Amino acid sequence: MGLARQRKIFLWASGLSTAGSFAGLTAKGWVLMNGTSNPLVLALHFALLSLPTLLFSGPAGVVTDRHGCEKVLVWSQWGLLAGGSLGAIAIPISSGFNQALLLLLSTFAVGIASAYELTARNKYCALLVDQPQQLGPYLTSFSVVFNVGKLVGPPIGGWLVAFTGPSLALLLDASTYLLPIATVVWLLKPRSDQEKRSAAGSAASLGAAWRGCGLPIRQALTFTALFCLVGFFHPGLAPFMAFKLVGPSPQDLGLFTSILAAGSITGGLVLQKRSLWLSQRPGLLLGSCGLLTALGQLGIAIGGHPWWSLAMAFVIGAGTAVLLSGMNLICQVGTAQELRGRMAGLAQIAFLGGGGISGLMAAGITIELGLGFCCGLLGAIGVVLAAAELWRFGGQQLKLVE
């Protein structure tokens, strides 16, 4: 089987798994929202998914660069299956506080496994391309498929919750992890002999990767981390935002998150078409995405008809998706292969770690001062950060590494 066909198979398997994952996350979010009506619990739910990156993405990158991305990818998929299964059994065996605790524990387990899976998957993609020039477009295609899963998963989750209850949605989430496992173990034959691993000792550390990646990439990582502190809270607060801006039903939540995903797909397609040109201009790419996201937050703060809020959600989805996939793209094509596992880990720390903290901070502001004030305040700070990035580094160019 040729590498071109293998790339397509891996994309489809990952996309179907992503759709099931977002169906499960939507179901969990609705259960927690319905049971507590507390935005802080929802922010904690997203934080338990994203904050493990602060602790585990670094070690995941080190393990990936030392022991091989294919091995780590399979291990992490089994971890995702275990975490998803815990969520699936929590609904029928528990209720009230115990149920919420099990659901949050399930999300935490998935967050740990995801840190390893995302890190290994990014480096694994390089083993499925024939030429280095194909890596950028393939990574961005992967981002598009991921966002398609985000688009179809939430309405599936909403419908399953509405018509059959959350257990089926969570069971779907768990079962979809079997597909990537089977694909990697039995179908794909990557160019494993081409993989470059780091040597043992201090050269394999996360600090060595940070020092060796170059000043432009360090600057891009710093901006992404800072911006995500104020601009990436919507995943955690999505159920509460949908409740306030659109309506209280699970279908309304599915609509809101699907609009976010539709924006993500649109942004991903734009990035895919110009991946080579944009990846060479990290300040322009990331600063523009940050500015677009911040303006969307300010638009929600202004308020208005639910369709206006959905339009702003589309803008936020486009901005954040390109910011995150763009940062990942820059880290992969702009560094040597023996660093790419650790660079994927650093990228995760920047956007998911920042996003988890952002969600908790935004929840606290929302509880005290309201959702509109929260979006307005954080959006204004985001405009300043993005404008400064464009002013200082918008003309900077990055040399790509083959």
C-alpha positions in Angstrom: 0.0 0.0 0.0 1.4 3.4 -1.1 2.0 6.2 1.4 -0.6 8.4 -0.3 -3.3 5.8 0.4 -2.0 5.3 4.0 -2.3 9.1 4.6 -5.9 9.0 3.6 -6.7 6.0 5.8 -5.0 7.6 8.8 -7.0 10.8 8.2 -10.3 9.0 8.0 -9.6 6.9 11.1 -8.6 9.9 13.1 -11.6 12.0 11.8 -14.1 9.3 12.8 -12.4 9.0 16.2 -12.6 12.8 16.6 -16.3 12.9 15.8 -17.0 10.3 18.5 -14.8 12.2 21.0 -16.7 15.4 20.5 -20.0 13.6 20.7 -18.9 12.3 24.1 -17.6 15.7 25.3 -20.9 17.3 24.3 -22.8 14.7 26.2 -20.6 15.2 29.3 -20.9 18.9 29.1 -24.6 18.8 28.9 -24.9 16.4 31.8 -22.7 18.6 33.9 -24.6 21.7 32.9 -27.9 20.1 33.5 -26.9 18.8 36.9 -25.0 21.9 38.2 -25.8 25.0 36.1 -22.4 26.2 37.2 -20.0 27.6 34.7 -17.1 26.9 37.1 -17.8 23.1 36.8 -17.8 23.4 33.0 -14.5 25.3 33.1 -13.1 22.6 35.4 -14.3 20.0 32.9 -12.3 21.6 30.1 -9.4 22.3 32.4 -9.1 18.6 33.3 -8.9 17.9 29.6 -6.4 20.6 28.7 -4.3 21.3 31.8 -2.7 17.8 31.9 -0.7 19.1 29.0 1.2 21.3 31.4 2.5 18.2 33.3 2.5 15.5 30.6 3.2 17.1 27.2 6.8 17.7 28.0 7.5 14.1 29.1 5.3 12.9 26.2 7.6 14.7 23.8 10.7 13.3 25.4 9.4 9.8 25.3 8.3 10.2 21.7 11.7 11.4 20.6 13.5 8.7 22.5 11.4 5.6 21.9 9.6 6.3 18.7 6.3 7.9 17.7 4.5 4.8 16.5 4.9 3.0 19.8 3.8 6.0 21.9 0.8 6.5 19.5 -0.5 3.0 20.1 0.0 3.2 23.9 -1.8 6.6 24.1 -4.8 5.2 22.1 -5.3 2.5 24.6 -5.2 5.1 27.3 -7.9 7.1 25.5 -10.0 4.0 25.3 -9.7 3.4 29.0 -10.6 7.0 29.8 -13.6 7.1 27.5 -14.9 3.8 28.8 -14.9 5.2 32.4 -17.2 8.0 31.2 -19.5 5.5 29.4 -20.0 3.4 32.6 -20.4 6.5 34.9 -23.9 7.3 33.7 -25.7 4.0 34.5 -23.8 3.2 37.7 -23.9 6.6 39.5 -25.8 9.8 40.0 -25.4 13.3 41.5 -22.1 14.2 42.9 -20.5 10.8 42.3 -21.6 10.8 38.7 -20.0 14.3 38.2 -16.9 13.1 39.9 -16.6 10.1 37.6 -17.2 12.1 34.5 -14.5 14.6 35.5 -12.1 11.7 36.3 -12.8 10.3 32.9 -12.0 13.6 31.3 -8.8 13.9 33.3 -7.7 10.4 32.1 -8.5 11.4 28.5 -6.5 14.6 28.9 -3.4 12.7 30.1 -3.6 10.2 27.2 -4.3 13.0 24.7 -1.1 14.7 25.7 0.8 11.6 24.5 -1.4 10.9 21.5 -1.2 14.4 20.0 2.6 14.6 20.5 3.2 11.2 18.9 0.7 11.8 16.1 2.4 15.0 14.9 5.7 13.3 14.6 4.1 10.2 13.1 2.7 12.2 10.2 6.3 12.9 8.9 6.7 9.1 8.4 3.7 9.0 6.0 5.0 11.6 3.5 7.3 10.9 0.5 8.9 14.3 0.5 9.5 16.9 3.3 7.5 19.5 1.3 4.4 17.3 1.7 4.5 17.5 5.5 3.0 21.0 5.9 -0.1 20.4 3.6 -0.7 17.0 5.3 -0.6 18.4 8.8 -3.1 21.1 7.8 -5.3 18.5 6.1 -5.2 16.7 9.4 -6.4 19.8 11.1 -9.3 20.2 8.6 -10.4 16.6 9.2 -10.2 17.1 13.0 -12.4 20.2 12.7 -14.9 18.3 10.6 -15.1 15.8 13.4 -15.7 18.8 15.7 -18.6 19.8 13.4 -20.4 16.6 13.2 -19.6 15.3 16.7 -21.5 17.8 18.8 -24.9 17.5 17.0 -24.6 13.7 17.2 -23.9 14.0 20.9 -26.8 16.5 21.3 -29.2 14.2 19.4 -28.1 11.1 21.3 -28.6 12.9 24.6 -32.0 14.2 23.6 -33.4 10.9 22.2 -31.5 8.1 23.9 -29.7 9.6 26.9 -26.0 10.4 27.4 -24.8 6.8 27.9 -24.9 6.0 24.2 -23.0 9.2 23.3 -20.3 8.3 25.8 -20.2 4.7 24.6 -19.7 6.0 21.0 -16.8 8.1 22.3 -15.1 5.1 23.8 -15.6 2.7 20.9 -14.2 5.1 18.3 -10.7 4.9 19.8 -10.6 1.3 18.6 -10.4 2.4 15.0 -7.1 4.3 15.1 -5.6 1.5 17.2 -6.5 -1.1 14.5 -5.4 1.2 11.7 -1.9 1.9 13.1 -1.3 -1.7 14.3 -2.6 -3.6 11.2 -2.9 -1.3 8.2 -0.2 1.4 8.1 3.4 0.7 7.2 5.1 4.1 7.8 8.8 4.8 6.9 9.9 4.0 10.4 13.5 3.6 9.3 13.5 7.4 8.4 12.6 8.4 11.9 15.3 10.3 13.8 15.3 9.9 17.5 17.1 11.9 20.2 20.1 10.6 22.0 20.0 9.7 25.7 21.1 12.3 28.2 20.7 16.0 28.4 20.2 16.3 24.7 16.9 14.5 25.0 15.4 17.0 27.5 12.6 19.5 26.9 15.0 22.3 27.7 17.4 21.2 25.0 14.5 21.4 22.5 13.5 24.9 23.7 17.1 26.1 23.3 17.6 24.4 19.9 14.4 25.4 18.2 15.5 29.0 17.4 14.4 32.5 18.5 11.5 32.9 16.0 9.8 29.7 17.2 10.4 30.6 20.9 8.7 33.9 20.2 5.8 32.2 18.5 5.3 29.8 21.4 5.5 32.7 23.9 2.8 34.7 22.1 0.5 31.6 21.7 0.7 30.9 25.4 0.0 34.5 26.4 -2.9 34.9 23.9 -4.5 31.6 24.9 -4.7 32.9 28.5 -7.3 35.4 27.3 -8.5 34.0 24.0 -9.1 30.3 24.4 -11.8 29.9 27.1 -14.7 29.1 24.8 -14.2 25.3 24.8 -14.7 25.1 28.5 -17.6 27.6 28.7 -19.3 26.4 25.4 -22.3 24.8 27.2 -22.8 28.0 29.4 -22.3 30.3 26.4 -24.8 28.3 24.3 -27.3 28.4 27.2 -27.0 32.2 27.5 -26.6 33.1 23.8 -28.8 30.5 22.0 -31.0 28.3 24.2 -31.1 25.6 26.9 -31.6 22.4 25.0 -28.8 19.9 24.0 -29.6 20.7 20.4 -28.8 24.3 21.0 -25.5 23.3 22.5 -24.9 21.1 19.5 -25.7 24.0 17.2 -23.4 26.4 19.0 -20.4 24.0 19.0 -21.0 23.1 15.4 -20.9 26.8 14.4 -17.6 27.0 16.2 -16.4 24.0 14.3 -17.6 25.4 11.0 -15.4 28.4 11.6 -12.6 26.1 12.4 -13.0 24.2 9.1 -13.1 27.4 7.1 -9.9 28.7 8.8 -8.2 25.3 8.4 -9.0 25.3 4.6 -7.5 28.7 4.2 -4.4 27.6 6.1 -4.1 24.4 4.1 -4.1 26.4 0.8 -1.3 28.7 1.9 0.5 26.4 4.4 4.0 26.9 3.0 3.8 30.7 2.7 2.1 31.2 6.1 4.4 28.8 8.0 7.3 31.0 7.0 5.7 34.0 8.6 4.8 33.0 12.2 4.3 36.6 13.5 1.9 37.4 10.7 0.0 34.1 10.9 -0.4 34.0 14.7 -1.0 37.7 15.2 -3.7 37.8 12.6 -5.4 34.8 14.1 -5.2 36.3 17.5 -6.7 39.6 16.3 -9.6 37.8 14.6 -10.4 35.8 17.7 -10.3 38.9 20.0 -12.7 40.8 17.7 -15.1 37.8 17.8 -15.0 38.0 21.6 -15.8 41.7 21.5 -18.6 41.0 19.1 -20.2 38.6 21.6 -19.7 41.3 24.3 -21.8 43.7 22.3 -24.7 41.3 22.3 -27.7 41.1 20.1 -29.8 38.5 18.3 -28.7 34.8 18.7 -27.7 34.7 15.1 -25.2 37.5 15.7 -23.7 35.5 18.6 -23.5 32.5 16.3 -21.7 34.6 13.7 -19.2 35.7 16.3 -18.8 32.1 17.4 -17.9 31.3 13.7 -15.2 34.0 13.8 -13.8 32.8 17.1 -13.7 29.2 15.7 -11.8 30.3 12.6 -9.3 32.4 14.6 -8.5 29.9 17.3 -8.3 26.9 14.9 -5.7 28.5 12.7 -3.8 29.8 15.7 -3.5 26.4 17.2 -2.9 24.4 13.9 -0.6 27.2 12.7 1.5 27.0 15.9 1.7 23.2 15.5 2.7 23.6 11.8 5.4 26.1 12.6 6.9 23.8 15.3 6.9 20.8 12.9 8.3 22.3 9.7 10.6 24.7 11.4 12.7 22.3 13.5 14.8 19.2 13.0 13.0 15.9 13.2 14.7 14.7 16.4 13.2 17.7 18.1 9.6 17.4 16.8 8.1 15.2 19.5 9.2 17.7 22.1 8.2 20.7 20.0 4.7 19.2 19.6 4.7 18.9 23.4 5.7 22.6 23.8 3.0 23.7 21.4 0.4 21.8 23.4 1.6 23.4 26.6 1.3 26.8 25.0 -2.3 26.5 23.7 -4.0 23.8 25.7 -2.3 24.7 29.0 -3.1 28.4 28.4 -6.6 27.5 27.4 -7.3 25.5 30.6 -6.2 28.4 32.8 -8.2 30.8 30.6 -11.3 28.8 31.0 -11.1 28.9 34.8 -10.3 32.6 34.8 -13.1 33.4 32.4 -15.5 31.3 34.6 -14.6 33.3 37.6 -15.1 36.6 35.8 -18.4 35.4 34.4 -19.8 34.4 37.8 -18.9 37.8 39.3 -19.6 40.2 36.4 -21.4 38.3 33.6 -20.6 36.7 30.3 -20.7 39.9 28.3 -18.2 41.7 30.6 -15.9 38.7 30.5 -15.8 38.5 26.7 -15.3 42.3 26.4 -12.5 42.4 28.9 -10.6 39.4 27.6 -11.3 40.4 24.0 -9.8 43.9 24.6 -6.6 42.4 26.1 -6.4 40.0 23.1 -6.6 42.9 20.6 -3.6 44.6 22.4 -1.5 41.4 22.4 -2.3 40.5 18.8 -1.6 44.1 17.5 1.7 44.1 19.3 2.7 40.8 17.8 1.8 42.0 14.3 3.7 45.3 14.9 6.9 43.7 16.2 7.1 40.4 14.2 4.6 40.6 11.3 7.4 40.9 8.8 9.6 38.2 10.3 10.4 35.1 8.1 11.2 31.6 9.2 13.5 29.3 7.4 11.9 25.8 7.0 13.8 22.7 7.9 13.7 19.6 5.7 
